[in-house]
């Protein structure tokens, strides 16, 4: 029996099907076992490890394409495994083991835990399907399926307050419509929907529209501006486990996967072209604007949500340069960001689980009570801030290198983002883990979080150091074969000057933080002097009121369109319900008054009618 099973699974086609179908089946089983936490945890570990095994077996296979015919006119489920797709599958599977374990422990006492796990596992199947899809239409099918599960997870526990779910559905749905339009245009231009058969299309004519639409759809999945505003809202309403799995990891992986595919494979994308410059501008704006909002947050989850948006900007900037160093830097930063950002959201969830809040105004001095959590936080902070020796430092330096080679303005924007990132985490770290101990009143004696949540974040912290000091593994062993880029960018950054500048920026951030802490009396308010600076104060006020949120613009436009439709409907109703009946009635009364039996009146009517008919014939 075991021999037959192993022989069946040795076929790549069977593994493809398993990675799409089995997650959904396991999700149903986990939903049915919602009353047994032990059984749920056991099944989560078994199923996630099995998915990882399948992914790593596919990673070791040669490239192949597989089609499942669906119709008589040639449309088929078309799947492909190549080095790039299999790397993303393996990375997703490895992250899912930690995310699913954290999730099942974090949601132990929640009534919706079974339903959430069902949505989570269906999402895994959708992500696997999208990563393996060769046909753009099949990719769109799985992409749209993920939107449905996203809406369901955001709605769980928030049926009375569905703002985050509706916002995500509206914004992501609009982005998916752009993706759909881009796919249609690209398929028409290329004559095929199979990515393996599309030869790089020139960025001219309709090709540009297709490229822009697909790119925006891909980047919106990761939370790039202007499709970002649902993520901070989700930080307020959604379960923390959702933030760990989606804005922190899965959606970044999927969005950057497709963005890299179209830049390096489907279209002729060259450094310095209009599309390259536009993409770098979008990335730089995302870095700066999102981290500027993170800087002023007083809630841990919302601060991390804005950083999840900002960090995507580095990936977009790197890939947008079109340079090998930028593409490698963007992809490496994606992997690093998924690792430390998921870890940071895990820490936020663990603190929330132990104290009941992530409000930084109510939390202080947790380091002595939660030492392992504090140690993991320090590692993740050094990583996201780009401190030398940690993974985020090496990927940022690659992006800095590519940005400076493109134009100094992009480099300055990326450095400004690094400066404010360091400020944000100095503020959060000192507020949370140092100083006099403080938790909300009525909180039970504080202790370290549960092992099921501590183990995943500790493993991620270890990988932050492995991918930093041992960056040969991710860069030369994993990414280089997957992208086909021959040049090696591993080891210590080649530009000593850029490293010195980065260290100087971190030092400036430390000095500014110490100045702000002394000026405003506490680490939590260390950035308030930036928030209330003469010009920035009005900008921040406008942003916090939602005046600069594209979602509000869209809602206002839809509201205006709705008002116009109401007025048009009222006008049509007035014509048919009042104007026409009144006109007919008055015409009837006038004819009635004329019909008084006088022959002269009938003669006048006859002559008038003949004149009208003659006038019509003359005009026509």
Order of alpha helices (4+ residues) and beta strands (2+ residues): alpha-alpha-alpha-beta-beta-alpha-alpha-alpha-alpha-alpha-alpha-alpha-alpha-alpha-alpha-alpha-alpha-alpha-alpha-alpha-alpha-alpha-alpha-alpha-alpha-alpha-alpha
